[in-house]
Amino acid sequence: MELEYVGEFKKEDIENTNIDGLKPTPFYVNLDSSNLLTKEQAISLKKKMKSVRELAKNLNMVVTTFNIDILTIDNLTKGTIPNKKCYFCRYTIAIDPFGNMIGCFHYNNYIIGNILKEPIFSLWKNNKHQIFLKSQKNGEIKICKNCISGINRNLTFFQNVYRKVYINLKGKGFDEP
């Protein structure tokens, strides 16, 4: 079982992103109220995750809470994500149910091509894909900075060491008692 943190994207980041006239289409957009936690809720979540891991261990279950573990109380309350760079669109092919290859599932209206009409290898790194990659590399896709998806896929060296060693050995995440 894997427990994840939702996070949220900011309206201004969506509005300030545009590739070929298209704005991103992310999940978890803050519409009228925030999904972010208060400091008290974040502290409570951290304590509960520790309890969940201990209970799962006693029941001989595997429970992963990495996305929550790697985030600090400050990250949970402000919606900041310690992503350095997103590599999702550089090594993963995202395809929607209609065969459309998209740069990212949070930008699902930017269609690179369709695998039902063209071989997948002709779409990979084609002109549209290159535009997407360049936009992402240059920081033009503003939603990337608040994307929770990057935590599992784009670990910094420190996050990877922390995940592999500290969380497994100590059994606790950042800011846990």
C-alpha positions in Angstrom: 0.0 0.0 0.0 1.3 3.4 -0.9 0.1 6.6 0.9 0.7 9.8 -1.0 0.3 13.6 -0.4 -1.9 15.4 -2.8 -0.3 18.8 -3.0 -1.8 21.5 -5.3 -1.0 23.7 -8.2 -1.3 27.5 -8.0 -3.6 29.3 -10.4 -0.9 31.9 -11.2 1.5 29.2 -12.3 -1.1 27.7 -14.6 -1.8 31.2 -16.1 1.9 31.9 -16.5 2.6 28.7 -18.5 1.9 28.5 -22.2 3.2 26.1 -24.9 1.9 26.7 -28.4 -1.1 28.6 -27.0 -2.0 25.8 -24.5 -2.1 26.1 -20.7 -1.5 23.1 -18.5 -4.3 21.0 -17.2 -3.1 19.8 -13.8 -5.0 17.9 -11.1 -5.5 19.4 -7.7 -5.9 23.1 -8.6 -6.7 25.4 -5.7 -10.2 26.7 -6.7 -11.9 28.3 -3.8 -10.1 26.9 -0.8 -6.7 25.3 -0.3 -5.9 21.7 0.1 -2.8 22.5 2.1 -2.5 21.6 5.7 -2.3 23.8 8.7 0.8 23.4 10.9 -1.2 21.4 13.4 -2.6 19.1 10.7 0.9 18.6 9.2 2.3 17.6 12.6 -0.6 15.3 13.1 -0.1 13.7 9.7 3.6 13.1 10.4 2.7 11.4 13.7 0.0 9.3 12.0 2.4 8.2 9.3 4.8 6.9 11.9 1.9 5.0 13.6 0.8 3.6 10.2 4.3 2.3 9.4 4.7 0.7 12.8 1.2 -1.0 12.6 2.0 -2.2 9.1 5.3 -3.7 10.2 3.6 -5.5 13.0 1.0 -6.9 10.6 3.7 -7.9 8.1 2.4 -5.4 5.5 4.4 -3.1 3.3 3.2 0.5 3.5 5.1 3.2 1.6 4.8 6.8 2.8 7.8 8.3 0.9 6.1 11.4 -0.6 4.9 12.4 2.8 8.1 11.4 4.6 10.4 13.5 2.3 8.2 16.6 2.8 8.8 18.9 5.8 6.1 20.5 7.9 6.9 23.7 6.1 6.5 22.0 2.7 3.1 20.5 3.8 1.8 23.9 5.0 3.1 26.1 2.1 2.8 23.7 -0.8 6.4 23.8 -1.6 7.9 20.7 -3.2 11.7 20.1 -3.0 11.9 19.3 -6.8 15.1 20.4 -8.4 14.3 19.3 -12.0 11.6 17.1 -13.6 12.8 14.3 -15.8 9.4 12.7 -16.2 9.0 13.9 -19.8 12.6 12.9 -20.6 12.3 9.2 -19.8 8.5 8.3 -19.6 6.0 8.1 -22.4 2.6 9.2 -21.2 -0.3 8.1 -23.4 -3.9 8.9 -22.8 -6.8 6.5 -23.5 -7.1 7.8 -27.1 -3.5 7.0 -28.0 -2.3 10.6 -27.6 1.3 10.9 -26.4 1.4 13.8 -24.0 4.4 15.5 -22.3 3.1 15.0 -18.9 -0.2 13.9 -17.4 -0.6 17.4 -15.8 -0.3 18.9 -19.3 -2.6 16.4 -21.0 -3.8 18.8 -23.7 -0.3 19.2 -25.2 -0.4 16.3 -27.7 2.9 15.3 -29.1 1.3 12.8 -31.5 -0.9 9.7 -31.6 0.5 6.2 -31.4 -2.6 4.9 -33.3 -1.5 6.9 -36.3 2.3 7.0 -36.0 4.9 4.7 -34.7 5.8 5.6 -31.1 9.5 5.9 -31.9 8.7 8.6 -34.5 7.0 10.6 -31.8 9.7 10.3 -29.2 11.9 13.4 -29.5 9.9 14.8 -32.5 9.6 18.6 -32.9 6.6 18.9 -30.5 8.4 16.7 -27.9 11.5 18.8 -28.2 9.5 22.0 -27.7 8.0 20.5 -24.5 11.4 19.3 -23.2 13.0 22.7 -23.9 10.1 24.6 -22.2 10.4 22.3 -19.2 14.2 22.6 -19.1 14.1 26.4 -19.3 11.6 26.6 -16.4 8.8 27.8 -18.6 6.4 25.2 -17.2 5.7 26.9 -13.9 3.6 24.1 -12.5 6.6 21.9 -12.2 7.8 23.7 -9.1 4.7 22.5 -7.1 4.4 19.1 -8.7 4.2 16.3 -6.1 4.8 13.8 -8.9 8.5 14.8 -9.0 9.3 13.5 -5.6 9.2 9.8 -6.5 10.6 10.3 -10.0 13.2 13.0 -9.6 15.1 12.5 -6.4 18.0 14.7 -5.5 21.1 12.8 -4.2 20.2 13.8 -0.7 16.6 12.6 -1.0 17.7 9.3 -2.5 20.2 8.7 0.3 17.6 9.8 2.9 15.0 7.5 1.4 17.3 4.4 1.1 19.0 4.8 4.4 17.5 7.1 7.0 13.8 6.3 6.5 14.4 2.6 6.3 16.8 2.5 9.2 15.2 5.0 11.5 11.6 4.4 10.4 10.7 8.0 10.3 10.5 10.9 7.9 11.5 14.5 8.0 10.2 16.5 11.0 8.7 13.4 12.7 9.0 13.1 16.4 
